[in-house]
């Protein structure tokens, strides 16, 4: 298969991932349990949910829990957000001394109003000079390679991803991830892959492309159209950790694999729930599993009825019983 050559090891600073398929960071989604599942399915690098630099410095307990990693998920990237270089550096130093991870990512792409209104996330793209200062400050204390995630620009009139990428590289970044949408777009419309190529041509460090890759065919298209070194997959992995396995299979055989059968899907769903409960307790774990379960069951016959049940479950026993009924109805 011609596209098989696109799947290759990815080196970021002194860290080498076995392949260039990356699970992108998603708040409320890419916790430790989900990252482990995606690594098992073939992701070369997995990224944790973003954490606030201020919260790290203030020793917020919930934030500390988000920084915990498992031995089975490395290489793993922890993602930090903030806008003050000093606070970012202090947070990176704390994380370096207290947590086990391989790469420190800086969020400069989050479009959420609460983040942007504080001058954080994608708002940083308005000030490339500040980007360079932040990256340099974090690089001095993080003890790990630094990566930066950006967007096409803040608005349609601010397509400055290449300028921001050069600033990040000048500050010491070892990789840039580019989402092909502006902050104004959030996740709507079609991702503009041409901006990924612009960034690739603007810097000498690896570039990961992000936006609208959901299978092997789109993975190959992005690699061919942009020349990027890696592909970051986020929303396409929701309820679908198999996406990484399926891309690898497509590259090896040239065929698009069928979706996992009902039994495999429900088996993964229940395993995921068990991992969440083991990590967070049944009360929180089951409630967090509700959204994952809705994603897992998309497209399966009878799933609408099941999702209605799953939105109200409160125990692992109820989840297991609902899933067993769903399985039996599909036979």
Residue, then its C-alpha position, 0 to 999 in steps of 0.5 A: x500500500x503506497x500510503x503505508x510509508x506515511x505511518x512512521x516513527x515521530x521524534x519530538x525533541x528527545x522523545x520518539x513515538x512508535x508512530x505519528x498518530x496522535x490522540x489530541x487533547x480534549x477537555x472532559x474526554x482524554x483522561x487516563x482511562x481513555x488515553x490507555x485505550x487509545x494507546x492500546x489501539x495504536x496511537x503513537x502519542x496520547x495527550x491529556x486534558x488541558x490544565x490551568x497553570x494557575x491551578x497547578x501553582x495553587x495546588x488545586x486537587x482536581x487539577x492534580x488528578x488530571x496530571x496523573x498518568x499510567x505506566x501503560x500510556x507512555x509516551x504521553x503529553x500533558x497540556x498546560x494553558x495560561x498567558x503569564x510566562x512566569x506562572x507558566x514556567x512555575x507550573x511547568x517546574x511543579x509538573x516536572x518534579x511531581x508527575x510522570x510524562x514525556x512531553x509538555x504541550x502548551x495550549x494556544x488553540x482552545x476557542x472556548x469563551x471562558x479561556x479566550x476572555x482571559x487572554x489564554x488559549x487561542x487568544x495568544x495567537x493575537x500576540x506572537x511575541x508573547x507566544x515566544x516568551x511563554x514557550x521560552x519560559x516553559x522550556x527552561x523549567x519543564x524538563x521535557x520537549x515542548x510542543x504548541x497547539x495552535x489554530x489557523x488564526x484567531x479570526x478569518x482576517x488573522x491567518x497568522x499560524x505561520x508567524x505564531x509557529x515561527x515564534x514558538x520555534x524561536x522560543x524552543x518548541x520541538x513540534x507544532x500542532x495546527x488545527x485548520x480552523x480559526x477560533x471564530x469557527x470553533x469546530x464548524x465548517x471544513x478545516x483548511x489544510x493549506x494552513x498546515x502546509x504553510x506552517x510546515x514550510x515556515x518551520x524546521x521542527x515537526x508539524x502535526x496536522x489536525x482537523x477532519x481526519x477520521x479514517x485511513x483515507x483522510x489520514x493519507x490525504x492530509x499527509x499528501x496535501x500538507x507534507x505534515x509529519x504527524x496527524x492529530x485526531x481528536x473528535x473522531x476518536x470519541x467513542x471510537x478508540x479503534x480509529x487508530x487501529x483502523x487507520x493502520x489497517x487501511x495503510x497496510x491493506x488499502x481497505x477500509x475496515x468495517x466498524x467493530x461488531x456489536x460485541x466488541x463495541x459493548x465489550x470496550x464500552x464496559x471495560x472503559x466504564x470499569x476503568x473510569x470507576x476504578x480511577x474515579x469511583x462509581x458515582x463520578x465514573x458512571x456519570x462521566x461514562x454517560x457521554x462516552x456511552x452515547x458516542x460508542x453506540x452511534x450508528x448501531x441498530x437500537x442505539x437510540x433506545x439504549x442511549x435514553x437508558x444510558x443517560x439515566x444510569x447511576x451504577x455499573x450494574x445498571x450499565x451492564x444490564x442495559x448493555x446485555x439487553x442491547x446485545x441480546x436484542x441485536x442477535 
